[in-house]
Amino acid sequence: MNATRSSAFSIARLFGSSIVDQAMLSAANFGVGLILIRYAAEAQYGYYILAFNTMILLTTLQGTFIGTPMVIRLPTLDDGARRQWMGSLLRDQQRWGLAGGLLALLTIAVVWTAGLLDRQSAQVAVAATALVLAALYREYLRGILLMYHRPQQVLAADAIYVVVLLAGCAASVHTPAAAVGALLAGMLASLACGHALRRKLGTEIDDQAAPGRLRDIAKMGFWAASGGVIYWLFNQGYNFLTAATLDLAAVAALAASRLTLMPINLLLAGMQKQLTPLASHWLHQMGARRTLHRLAWFSAALGVTTLVYGAVIWLLRDWIFLDVMRKDFAQRDELVLLWCGLFVLMVMREPVMMIAVLRQRFRILSGATFVSAVVSLSVSYFAMLRLGPVGAAVGIVVGEVLYCSAVLVLVLQEVRKDDTPAGPVMHGASESGNRQ
């Protein structure tokens, strides 16, 4: 009984710290968005959203490429091997990040020189590149501490991130280029947080480890990352499609209305990072069916939480948009309802999908995500031509429904595989085994 209570307390502590951390990050991101919406031009907020979503894409790519193989392999390694693994991957991450950053800056310079990019857009692109490099470093170190079940230390480092980010963004709106200032504030915040995280890890990362471990996880990481990136394509890629089809003001309207639901998204992200190692343990110890039952309870709880939160947002929508944001975007009510529906589907899918992820069904998930992305962006494009910004949200909801259906079918297949009894042992082989 005492062991059970201790285990329950440990799990509650892990989730509690993660929830507090994600609530803090959610509040910070909401604060940044609110500052820019309220005090900067809509075009500046639109620029920031496009750059911020680029950063989300690349951190997602890194997190799935590196994080998923580590969650699966590291539990089988001893302490020395873990330190070597993490040190090698960190050196690979820094080398590839530097090379990618230099290539991005060169590309920006060439495109700007050719006259295909105006000065303001080029400045935003340079600031976004700096933000991405710093964010990748921070996210890698955060992932390691979370895998070690040390969310309290992550919380302390993220507090530094939040303070620097909000202070920098508050200063940025007093400049003509608010988007550039906000992105540079995010870069400085990520570097400060990353420095604190690295100090907390101390010798748990082998700084002398030879690079090259990235090659060992490349195959598994590729399929994990491709699914994550393609999913980003239909979950966030609509912003770039909207900018190309409509304008930056439409991007701002979509982002501002979705911003009201972002605390749910960040809550899900925090819970998922702690739930993934637990789900991996359950799957190995209890099988797919019992793991699915446990994960389904998480899905139901998250779904109810999202519905309650969405109802509160709906009741307060006039105050949020008119008094807090000081903006009255077109089609705001329709957008809020569609985002609520999307988030309910998304939060209920994520826990259950872990079974397919931990069983490494990355190719099937990538294929399902790709089809959903194509359908989503196609519907978004044609719907935007007729409905305006709300058409983008319609396409995303359609793609999410399709993806949820595919995930559910795949997970149920995994459950049935576990339930299928092993084939009968041949009589002759059994007798031979008995004689031995």
C-alpha positions as CSV (number, residue, x, y, z in Angstrom):
1,M,0.0,0.0,0.0
2,N,2.8,2.4,0.9
3,A,4.6,1.6,-2.3
4,T,1.5,2.3,-4.3
5,R,0.9,5.6,-2.5
6,S,4.6,6.6,-3.0
7,S,4.3,5.7,-6.7
8,A,1.1,7.7,-7.1
9,F,2.7,10.7,-5.3
10,S,5.7,10.6,-7.6
11,I,3.6,10.5,-10.7
12,A,1.4,13.4,-9.3
13,R,4.6,15.4,-8.6
14,L,6.0,14.9,-12.0
15,F,2.7,15.9,-13.7
16,G,2.2,18.8,-11.3
17,S,5.6,20.3,-12.1
18,S,5.1,19.8,-15.8
19,I,1.6,21.4,-15.6
20,V,3.0,24.4,-13.7
21,D,5.8,24.8,-16.2
22,Q,3.5,24.6,-19.2
23,A,1.1,27.0,-17.5
24,M,3.9,29.4,-17.1
25,L,5.1,29.0,-20.7
26,S,1.5,29.3,-21.9
27,A,1.0,32.5,-20.0
28,A,4.3,33.9,-21.4
29,N,3.4,33.0,-25.0
30,F,0.0,34.5,-24.5
31,G,1.6,37.6,-23.0
32,V,3.9,38.0,-26.0
33,G,1.0,37.6,-28.4
34,L,-1.1,40.0,-26.4
35,I,1.6,42.6,-26.3
36,L,2.1,42.5,-30.0
37,I,-1.6,42.4,-30.9
38,R,-2.4,45.3,-28.6
39,Y,0.6,47.6,-29.2
40,A,2.0,46.7,-32.6
41,A,0.6,46.8,-36.2
42,E,-1.2,43.7,-37.4
43,A,1.5,43.2,-40.0
44,Q,4.1,43.0,-37.3
45,Y,2.2,40.4,-35.5
46,G,1.7,38.5,-38.7
47,Y,5.5,38.5,-39.3
48,Y,6.1,37.3,-35.8
49,I,3.6,34.4,-36.2
50,L,5.3,33.2,-39.4
51,A,8.7,33.3,-37.8
52,F,7.6,31.7,-34.6
53,N,5.9,28.9,-36.5
54,T,9.1,28.3,-38.4
55,M,10.8,27.8,-35.1
56,I,8.1,25.4,-33.9
57,L,8.6,23.4,-37.1
58,L,12.4,23.0,-36.6
59,T,12.2,22.3,-32.9
60,T,9.5,19.7,-33.7
61,L,11.9,18.2,-36.3
62,Q,14.7,18.0,-33.7
63,G,12.5,16.8,-30.9
64,T,11.0,13.9,-32.9
65,F,14.2,13.0,-34.8
66,I,16.3,12.9,-31.6
67,G,13.8,12.6,-28.8
68,T,11.8,9.6,-29.9
69,P,14.8,7.3,-30.4
70,M,16.2,8.4,-27.1
71,V,13.0,7.6,-25.2
72,I,13.1,4.1,-26.8
73,R,16.8,3.3,-26.4
74,L,18.1,5.1,-23.3
75,P,16.2,3.0,-20.8
76,T,18.4,0.0,-22.0
77,L,21.7,1.8,-21.4
78,D,23.8,2.2,-18.3
79,D,24.8,5.6,-16.9
80,G,28.1,5.8,-18.7
81,A,26.6,4.9,-22.1
82,R,23.8,7.5,-21.5
83,R,26.2,10.2,-20.9
84,Q,28.2,9.3,-24.0
85,W,25.0,9.2,-26.1
86,M,23.7,12.5,-24.9
87,G,27.1,14.2,-25.3
88,S,27.6,12.8,-28.8
89,L,24.1,13.9,-29.9
90,L,24.6,17.4,-28.4
91,R,27.8,17.9,-30.4
92,D,26.0,16.7,-33.6
93,Q,23.1,19.1,-32.8
94,Q,25.5,22.0,-32.5
95,R,27.5,21.2,-35.6
96,W,24.4,20.7,-37.8
97,G,22.7,23.7,-36.3
98,L,25.7,26.0,-37.0
99,A,25.9,24.7,-40.6
100,G,22.1,25.2,-41.1
101,G,22.2,28.7,-39.6
102,L,25.0,29.8,-41.9
103,L,23.2,28.3,-44.9
104,A,20.0,30.2,-44.0
105,L,21.8,33.5,-43.6
106,L,23.5,33.0,-47.0
107,T,20.2,32.2,-48.6
108,I,18.6,35.3,-47.1
109,A,21.5,37.5,-48.3
110,V,21.2,36.1,-51.9
111,V,17.4,36.5,-52.0
112,W,17.5,40.0,-50.6
113,T,20.3,41.0,-53.0
114,A,18.2,39.7,-55.9
115,G,15.3,41.9,-54.9
116,L,13.0,39.1,-54.0
117,L,12.8,40.0,-50.3
118,D,12.2,43.5,-49.0
119,R,14.4,45.0,-46.2
120,Q,11.8,44.4,-43.4
121,S,11.2,40.8,-44.4
122,A,15.0,40.1,-44.6
123,Q,15.4,41.5,-41.1
124,V,12.7,39.3,-39.8
125,A,14.3,36.3,-41.5
126,V,17.7,37.0,-39.9
127,A,16.2,37.4,-36.4
128,A,14.1,34.2,-36.9
129,T,17.3,32.3,-37.8
130,A,19.0,33.5,-34.6
131,L,15.9,32.5,-32.6
132,V,15.8,29.0,-34.1
133,L,19.4,28.2,-33.3
134,A,19.0,29.2,-29.7
135,A,15.6,27.4,-29.3
136,L,17.0,24.2,-30.7
137,Y,19.8,24.2,-28.1
138,R,17.3,24.9,-25.3
139,E,14.8,22.3,-26.3
140,Y,17.5,19.6,-26.6
141,L,18.6,20.2,-23.0
142,R,15.0,20.4,-21.7
143,G,14.3,17.1,-23.3
144,I,17.1,15.4,-21.5
145,L,16.1,16.7,-18.1
146,L,12.5,15.7,-18.7
147,M,13.6,12.2,-19.6
148,Y,15.4,12.1,-16.3
149,H,12.1,13.0,-14.6
150,R,13.5,16.3,-13.3
151,P,10.7,18.8,-14.3
152,Q,11.4,20.9,-11.2
153,Q,14.8,21.9,-12.6
154,V,13.2,22.6,-16.0
155,L,10.7,24.8,-14.3
156,A,13.4,26.9,-12.7
157,A,15.3,27.4,-16.0
158,D,12.0,28.2,-17.8
159,A,11.3,30.9,-15.3
160,I,14.5,32.6,-16.5
161,Y,13.3,32.2,-20.1
162,V,9.9,33.8,-19.3
163,V,11.4,36.8,-17.5
164,V,13.8,37.6,-20.3
165,L,11.2,36.9,-23.1
166,L,8.5,39.2,-21.6
167,A,10.9,42.0,-20.8
168,G,12.4,41.9,-24.3
169,C,9.0,41.8,-26.0
170,A,7.7,44.7,-23.9
171,A,10.7,46.8,-25.1
172,S,10.3,45.7,-28.7
173,V,6.9,47.4,-29.2
174,H,8.6,50.7,-28.7
175,T,10.6,50.2,-31.9
176,P,9.4,50.4,-35.5
177,A,10.3,46.7,-36.0
178,A,8.4,45.0,-33.2
179,A,8.6,41.6,-34.8
180,V,12.4,41.7,-35.0
181,G,12.7,42.8,-31.4
182,A,10.3,40.1,-30.2
183,L,12.3,37.4,-32.0
184,L,15.6,38.6,-30.7
185,A,14.1,38.6,-27.2
186,G,13.1,35.0,-27.7
187,M,16.7,34.2,-28.8
188,L,18.2,35.8,-25.7
189,A,15.7,34.1,-23.5
190,S,16.5,30.7,-25.0
191,L,20.2,31.2,-24.6
192,A,19.8,32.2,-20.9
193,C,17.5,29.2,-20.3
194,G,19.9,26.9,-22.1
195,H,22.8,28.0,-20.1
196,A,20.9,27.3,-16.8
197,L,19.8,23.9,-18.1
198,R,23.4,22.9,-19.1
199,R,24.6,23.8,-15.6
200,K,22.0,21.7,-14.0
201,L,23.0,18.7,-16.1
202,G,26.6,19.1,-15.1
203,T,28.6,15.9,-15.8
204,E,25.6,13.9,-16.9
205,I,26.5,14.9,-20.5
206,D,29.9,13.7,-21.7
207,D,31.4,16.9,-23.3
208,Q,34.3,14.8,-24.7
209,A,32.0,12.3,-26.5
210,A,32.9,11.9,-30.2
211,P,30.2,13.2,-32.6
212,G,28.4,10.8,-34.9
213,R,25.7,9.2,-32.8
214,L,23.2,11.0,-35.0
215,R,23.9,8.5,-37.7
216,D,22.9,5.6,-35.4
217,I,19.4,6.9,-34.9
218,A,19.0,8.4,-38.4
219,K,16.6,5.7,-39.8
220,M,14.3,5.6,-36.8
221,G,14.6,9.4,-36.3
222,F,13.8,10.1,-40.0
223,W,10.4,8.4,-39.8
224,A,9.5,9.9,-36.4
225,A,10.5,13.3,-37.6
226,S,8.8,13.1,-41.0
227,G,5.5,12.4,-39.3
228,G,6.0,15.3,-36.9
229,V,6.9,17.7,-39.7
230,I,4.1,16.7,-42.0
231,Y,1.7,17.0,-39.1
232,W,3.0,20.5,-38.5
233,L,2.4,21.2,-42.2
234,F,-1.4,20.8,-41.8
235,N,-1.5,22.1,-38.2
236,Q,0.6,25.2,-38.7
237,G,1.3,25.4,-42.4
238,Y,-2.0,27.2,-43.0
239,N,-0.4,30.4,-41.8
240,F,2.0,30.5,-44.7
241,L,-0.8,29.5,-47.1
242,T,-3.0,32.2,-45.7
243,A,-0.2,34.8,-46.1
244,A,0.2,33.8,-49.7
245,T,-3.6,33.5,-50.5
246,L,-4.9,36.5,-48.4
247,D,-2.5,38.8,-46.4
248,L,-0.7,39.2,-43.1
249,A,-3.8,40.7,-41.5
250,A,-5.6,37.4,-42.1
251,V,-2.7,35.6,-40.5
252,A,-3.0,37.9,-37.5
253,A,-6.8,37.2,-37.2
254,L,-6.2,33.4,-37.3
255,A,-3.4,33.6,-34.8
256,A,-5.2,35.9,-32.4
257,S,-8.3,33.8,-32.2
258,R,-6.2,30.6,-31.8
259,L,-4.1,32.3,-29.2
260,T,-7.1,32.1,-26.8
261,L,-6.8,28.2,-26.9
262,M,-3.0,28.0,-26.7
263,P,-2.9,27.2,-23.0
264,I,-4.5,23.9,-23.7
265,N,-1.9,23.2,-26.4
266,L,0.9,23.8,-24.0
267,L,-0.7,21.9,-21.2
268,L,-0.9,18.9,-23.6
269,A,2.8,19.3,-24.5
270,G,3.8,19.3,-20.9
271,M,1.7,16.3,-20.0
272,Q,2.9,14.4,-23.1
273,K,6.6,14.7,-22.2
274,Q,5.9,13.1,-18.9
275,L,3.3,10.6,-20.1
276,T,5.5,9.2,-22.9
277,P,8.0,7.4,-20.6
278,L,5.2,6.1,-18.4
279,A,3.3,4.8,-21.5
280,S,6.5,3.1,-22.7
281,H,6.7,1.3,-19.3
282,W,3.0,0.3,-19.3
283,L,3.3,-1.0,-22.9
284,H,6.2,-3.3,-22.0
285,Q,4.7,-4.5,-18.7
286,M,1.0,-4.8,-19.5
287,G,0.6,-4.8,-23.3
288,A,-1.4,-2.7,-25.7
289,R,-4.9,-3.2,-24.4
290,R,-4.4,-2.2,-20.8
291,T,-2.1,0.6,-21.9
292,L,-4.9,1.9,-24.2
293,H,-7.4,1.8,-21.3
294,R,-5.1,3.9,-19.2
295,L,-4.3,6.4,-22.0
296,A,-8.0,6.6,-22.8
297,W,-8.7,8.1,-19.4
298,F,-6.1,10.7,-20.0
299,S,-7.8,11.4,-23.4
300,A,-11.2,11.8,-21.8
301,A,-9.9,14.1,-19.0
302,L,-8.1,16.3,-21.5
303,G,-11.2,16.4,-23.7
304,V,-13.5,17.5,-20.9
305,T,-10.9,20.1,-19.7
306,T,-10.7,21.5,-23.2
307,L,-14.5,21.7,-23.5
308,V,-14.8,23.5,-20.2
309,Y,-12.0,25.9,-21.1
310,G,-13.5,26.6,-24.5
311,A,-16.9,27.4,-22.9
312,V,-15.2,30.0,-20.6
313,I,-13.5,31.5,-23.6
314,W,-16.7,31.7,-25.5
315,L,-18.5,33.5,-22.7
316,L,-15.7,36.0,-22.3
317,R,-14.9,36.5,-26.0
318,D,-16.2,40.1,-26.2
319,W,-14.1,41.1,-23.2
320,I,-11.0,39.2,-24.5
321,F,-11.0,40.7,-28.0
322,L,-12.4,44.2,-27.4
323,D,-11.0,45.0,-24.0
324,V,-7.9,42.9,-23.6
325,M,-6.6,42.6,-27.2
326,R,-8.2,45.8,-28.4
327,K,-8.9,44.2,-31.8
328,D,-12.1,43.1,-33.4
329,F,-11.2,40.7,-36.1
330,A,-13.6,39.6,-38.8
331,Q,-15.2,36.2,-38.3
332,R,-13.8,35.9,-34.7
333,D,-16.8,34.0,-33.3
334,E,-16.7,31.3,-36.1
335,L,-12.9,31.1,-35.6
336,V,-13.1,30.5,-31.9
337,L,-15.7,27.7,-32.3
338,L,-13.6,26.0,-34.9
339,W,-10.4,26.2,-32.9
340,C,-12.3,24.8,-29.9
341,G,-13.4,21.8,-32.0
342,L,-9.9,21.3,-33.3
343,F,-8.3,21.3,-29.8
344,V,-10.8,18.8,-28.4
345,L,-9.9,16.4,-31.3
346,M,-6.2,17.0,-30.9
347,V,-5.9,16.6,-27.1
348,M,-8.0,13.4,-27.2
349,R,-5.9,11.9,-30.0
350,E,-2.4,12.5,-28.6
351,P,-2.4,10.2,-25.6
352,V,-3.9,7.3,-27.5
353,M,-1.5,7.8,-30.4
354,M,1.5,7.0,-28.1
355,I,0.8,3.3,-28.6
356,A,1.5,3.6,-32.3
357,V,4.5,5.8,-31.7
358,L,6.1,3.5,-29.1
359,R,5.5,0.5,-31.4
360,Q,7.5,2.5,-34.0
361,R,4.7,2.6,-36.6
362,F,6.3,5.7,-38.0
363,R,5.9,4.9,-41.7
364,I,2.2,4.4,-41.4
365,L,1.8,7.4,-39.2
366,S,3.8,9.5,-41.7
367,G,1.6,8.3,-44.6
368,A,-1.6,9.1,-42.7
369,T,-0.2,12.5,-41.7
370,F,0.8,13.3,-45.3
371,V,-2.6,12.4,-46.7
372,S,-4.3,14.4,-43.9
373,A,-2.0,17.4,-44.6
374,V,-2.8,17.4,-48.4
375,V,-6.5,17.2,-47.7
376,S,-6.3,19.9,-45.0
377,L,-4.3,22.4,-47.1
378,S,-6.4,21.7,-50.2
379,V,-9.7,22.3,-48.3
380,S,-8.1,25.4,-46.6
381,Y,-7.1,27.0,-49.9
382,F,-10.5,26.6,-51.6
383,A,-12.4,27.4,-48.5
384,M,-10.4,30.6,-48.0
385,L,-11.2,31.7,-51.5
386,R,-14.9,31.6,-50.6
387,L,-15.0,32.2,-46.8
388,G,-11.9,34.2,-46.0
389,P,-9.8,33.5,-43.0
390,V,-12.3,31.1,-41.5
391,G,-11.8,28.8,-44.5
392,A,-8.3,28.0,-43.2
393,A,-9.7,26.8,-39.9
394,V,-12.3,24.7,-41.7
395,G,-9.5,22.9,-43.6
396,I,-7.5,22.2,-40.4
397,V,-10.5,20.6,-38.7
398,V,-11.3,18.4,-41.7
399,G,-7.6,17.2,-41.7
400,E,-7.7,16.5,-38.0
401,V,-10.8,14.4,-38.2
402,L,-9.2,12.4,-41.0
403,Y,-6.0,11.9,-39.0
404,C,-7.8,11.0,-35.8
405,S,-9.7,8.3,-37.7
406,A,-6.4,6.8,-39.1
407,V,-4.7,6.8,-35.7
408,L,-7.6,5.1,-34.0
409,V,-7.6,2.3,-36.7
410,L,-3.9,1.8,-36.3
411,V,-4.0,1.7,-32.5
412,L,-6.8,-0.9,-32.5
413,Q,-4.8,-3.0,-34.9
414,E,-1.9,-3.0,-32.3
415,V,-4.3,-4.0,-29.6
416,R,-5.6,-6.9,-31.7
417,K,-2.1,-8.0,-32.4
418,D,-1.4,-8.3,-28.7
419,D,-4.7,-10.2,-28.2
420,T,-4.0,-12.7,-30.9
421,P,-2.7,-15.9,-29.2
422,A,0.6,-17.4,-30.4
423,G,0.3,-20.2,-32.9
424,P,0.2,-23.8,-31.6
425,V,3.5,-25.5,-30.9
426,M,4.1,-28.4,-33.3
427,H,3.6,-31.8,-31.7
428,G,6.9,-33.1,-32.9
429,A,8.8,-30.1,-31.7
430,S,7.1,-30.4,-28.3
431,E,8.1,-34.1,-28.0
432,S,11.7,-33.2,-29.0
433,G,11.8,-30.5,-26.3
434,N,10.5,-33.0,-23.7
435,R,13.2,-35.6,-24.6
436,Q,15.8,-32.9,-24.2
